[in-house]
Amino acid sequence: MHLCVKRKLIFSLLFTALIPSMLSAETFRVAQCHVLELKEDPAYSASKKIGLNDALSIRIPEERIFLEGIEVKMEIPEETATWRDCCGAYIYDNIRPVPSEQQIDFSGSKIFFGVLPGKLSWVLQIPLTKNAQFKTNQYTKTIEQIPSAQGNFIFLRLQQIMKGVPDEVMNSKITFTIKPILSDKGMLKVSLKYPEQTDSQSIAGENVSVFVDNEPFSIEEGIVLPTGIHNVSIISENYRTEVRKIRIDQAKVMELPVELKSIEPTVIITAPEGAKVYLDEEPFDAFGKEIILSEGDHKIRCKIGDYEILRTVTVSKGRTYKVNLTVDLQISENE
C-alpha cells in the first residue's frame, strides 16, 4: 500500500513539472506567412504589407558580428488606427516548423504581446544581444526578452482581438518595414604580402607583429574596432616597419593589404637625359627603379659632357636612398 502511494506521488510531481512548459507553447494558424531578409548594412531596409491575421518571419544572418537588434516599424492605416485595440502584435520563440510562405500552421512560445495603438505609426525594437542600447520615444516599444533566434529568424504575428470590426478594417494592410540596429563598430582585416626575394619562405609570418592603436592582435581573424580613425603598425626583424592610418566605418569590413619590404638597403637614381651614371664604377641605366645594395659605402659618379660629380653614400639596413642629379641655370643681375 505504501508503494502505491509513492508511485502516485511521483506521478503527480512529474505531471506538475511538465505543466508550465506545455502551457507556454501555443498552436495557431495564420492567414498568410510573409518572409523578409535582414542584412548587416546601415542603409538596408525591407518592407511588406501584412494583413491583420498574418505573420512575418524575419530571417537574420547566421554570422551576426554587428547586429544588436531589429527595428520593426508599422505604418498603420487610418481606419485601423481609429479602431484602436482591434489587433494585437505577438512575438514568438521556438517556432515550429521553420516558417515559409507556404506554411500557415505553427506552434511556439509567446514572449511578447502588445495591442496596436491608435496611432498611424508604431515601432518595435527587438534586442538580439544583452548589451543592445536603443533610442526610445513615445512611438517606440522595446521588447524586454531577447529571442533565442533559433534557426536564424524572428517570428511576429498579427491577430484580431476585437469582435465587430468592420470589413474595411479587417481587409486593411499594415506596412512593416524592418531595419538592422547595429553596433557603432566595424572590422579590420589585415593581409600581408611577403617580398619575392625572401631567401626562405619559412620565415614568412614569423617575427611579424601587428599592432592596432599600439595594441597587438592576430591577423588570422579580423578585429572589431570602434568606428573612426585607427593606426596600424607592422613590425618585424626581417622586414621594414610599415605604418598605416585607416578609417573604420559602421558595420563595414576594412580590408588592408600590406606589402612587406625587405630590410636590405635600396637606392633610386634619377638623372637628366644624356647623363652617364656609374655605380661603384659600373655603368648604371636602371633610372627610377629601386635597386638593392649591400650595406656600407657606395660611389655614385655622374657625367654630363665635361661636367662630372662624384658622391659617396653609406647605406644601412631598412633604408631607401634617392639620388637625383639636376642641372640648374641661375641668372643674377648686379646693380
Residue pairs with C-beta under 8 A, 6 or more apart in sequence:
24 109
24 110
25 94
25 107
25 108
25 109
26 92
26 107
26 108
26 109
26 110
27 105
27 106
27 107
28 105
28 106
28 107
28 157
28 159
29 104
29 105
29 106
30 53
30 54
30 55
30 104
30 106
30 157
31 51
31 53
31 54
31 104
32 51
32 54
32 55
32 101
32 104
33 54
33 55
33 56
33 57
33 99
33 100
33 101
33 102
33 103
33 104
33 106
34 48
34 50
34 54
34 55
34 56
34 57
34 101
34 176
35 56
35 57
35 59
35 99
35 100
35 101
36 46
36 47
36 48
36 56
36 57
36 58
36 59
36 176
36 178
37 46
37 58
37 59
38 44
38 46
38 58
38 59
38 60
38 61
38 67
38 70
38 178
38 180
39 61
39 180
40 61
40 64
40 65
40 66
40 67
40 180
40 182
40 251
41 180
41 251
42 180
42 182
42 250
42 251
44 179
44 180
45 177
45 178
45 179
46 177
46 178
47 175
47 176
47 177
47 178
48 56
48 175
48 176
49 173
49 174
49 175
49 176
50 56
50 158
50 173
50 174
50 175
50 176
51 158
51 171
51 172
51 173
51 174
52 80
52 86
52 87
52 158
52 159
52 160
52 169
52 170
52 172
52 174
53 158
53 159
53 160
54 157
54 158
55 99
55 106
55 155
55 156
55 157
55 158
56 155
56 156
56 157
56 176
57 95
57 99
57 100
57 153
57 154
57 155
57 156
58 70
58 72
58 153
58 154
58 155
58 156
58 178
59 152
59 153
60 67
60 70
60 128
60 149
60 152
60 153
60 154
61 67
61 152
62 152
64 128
65 187
65 224
65 251
66 180
66 182
66 183
66 185
66 186
66 224
66 250
66 251
67 128
67 129
67 180
67 181
67 182
67 183
68 127
68 128
68 129
68 131
68 132
68 133
68 181
68 182
68 183
69 125
69 126
69 127
69 128
69 129
69 132
69 134
69 180
69 181
70 125
70 126
70 128
70 154
70 178
70 179
70 180
70 181
71 123
71 124
71 125
71 126
71 178
71 179
71 180
71 181
72 123
72 124
72 125
72 126
72 156
72 176
72 177
72 178
73 121
73 122
73 123
73 176
73 177
73 178
73 179
74 89
74 116
74 121
74 122
74 123
74 124
74 174
74 175
74 176
75 120
75 121
75 174
75 175
75 177
76 116
76 119
76 120
76 121
76 122
76 174
77 120
77 172
77 173
77 174
78 120
79 166
79 168
79 169
79 172
80 86
80 87
80 116
80 169
80 172
80 174
81 116
81 117
81 118
81 119
81 120
82 118
83 162
83 165
83 166
83 169
84 115
84 116
84 117
84 118
85 115
85 116
85 118
85 161
85 162
86 116
86 160
86 161
86 162
86 165
86 169
87 115
87 116
87 158
87 159
87 160
87 161
87 162
88 113
88 114
88 115
88 116
88 158
88 159
88 161
89 112
89 113
89 114
89 115
89 116
89 124
89 156
89 157
89 158
90 110
90 112
90 113
90 156
90 157
90 158
90 159
91 110
91 111
91 112
91 124
91 126
91 143
91 147
91 154
91 155
91 156
91 157
92 106
92 108
92 109
92 110
92 111
92 155
92 156
92 157
93 108
93 109
93 111
93 147
93 148
93 150
93 155
94 108
94 109
94 148
94 150
95 106
95 107
95 108
95 151
95 153
95 155
96 106
96 107
96 108
97 103
97 106
98 151
98 153
99 106
99 153
99 155
106 155
108 155
111 143
111 145
111 147
112 143
112 144
112 145
114 124
114 141
115 161
116 122
116 174
119 139
121 139
122 139
122 141
123 139
123 140
123 141
124 140
124 141
124 142
124 143
124 156
125 134
125 136
125 140
125 141
125 142
125 143
125 181
126 143
126 147
126 154
127 134
127 142
127 143
127 146
128 146
128 147
128 149
129 146
130 146
132 181
134 140
134 142
134 181
136 142
147 154
156 176
158 174
160 170
180 251
182 250
182 251
183 250
183 251
184 226
184 227
184 250
185 224
185 225
185 226
185 227
185 248
185 250
185 251
186 224
186 225
186 227
186 248
186 249
186 250
186 251
186 252
186 253
186 254
187 222
187 223
187 224
187 225
187 248
187 252
187 253
187 254
188 212
188 222
188 223
188 225
188 230
188 232
188 246
188 248
188 253
188 254
188 256
189 219
189 222
189 253
189 254
189 255
189 256
190 210
190 219
190 232
190 234
190 256
190 257
190 258
191 219
191 255
191 256
191 257
191 258
192 205
192 208
192 219
192 234
192 257
192 258
192 260
193 257
193 258
193 259
193 260
194 201
194 204
194 239
194 260
195 239
195 259
195 260
195 261
195 262
197 262
197 264
197 292
198 204
198 238
198 262
203 238
206 238
207 236
207 237
207 238
208 234
208 235
208 236
208 238
208 239
208 260
209 216
209 234
209 235
209 236
210 216
210 217
210 218
210 219
210 232
210 233
210 234
211 217
211 232
211 233
211 234
211 235
212 223
212 225
212 230
212 231
212 232
213 230
213 231
214 231
214 233
217 223
222 253
225 248
226 248
227 248
227 249
227 250
228 247
228 248
229 245
229 246
229 247
229 248
230 245
230 246
230 247
230 248
231 243
231 244
231 245
231 246
232 243
232 244
232 245
232 246
232 256
233 241
233 242
233 243
233 244
234 241
234 242
234 243
234 258
234 260
235 241
236 260
238 263
239 260
239 261
239 262
239 263
240 260
240 261
240 262
240 263
240 318
241 318
242 258
242 260
242 261
244 256
244 258
246 254
246 256
247 254
248 254
262 292
263 317
263 318
264 292
264 293
264 294
264 317
265 292
265 293
265 294
265 295
265 315
265 316
265 317
265 318
265 319
265 320
265 321
266 290
266 291
266 292
266 293
266 319
266 320
266 321
267 279
267 290
267 291
267 293
267 298
267 313
267 315
267 320
267 321
267 322
267 323
268 288
268 289
268 290
268 291
268 320
268 321
268 322
268 323
269 277
269 279
269 284
269 286
269 287
269 288
269 291
269 300
269 322
269 323
269 324
269 325
270 287
270 288
270 322
270 323
270 324
270 325
271 277
271 287
271 302
271 324
271 325
272 304
272 325
272 326
272 327
274 304
275 302
275 303
275 304
275 325
276 283
276 302
276 303
276 304
277 283
277 284
277 285
277 287
277 300
277 301
277 302
277 303
277 325
278 284
278 299
278 300
278 301
278 302
278 303
279 291
279 298
279 299
279 300
280 298
280 299
281 299
281 301
290 320
293 315
294 315
295 315
295 316
295 317
296 314
296 315
297 312
297 313
297 314
298 312
298 313
298 314
298 315
299 310
299 311
299 312
300 310
300 311
300 312
300 313
300 323
301 308
301 309
301 310
301 311
302 308
302 309
302 310
302 325
304 325
304 327
307 327
309 325
311 323
313 321
313 323
315 321
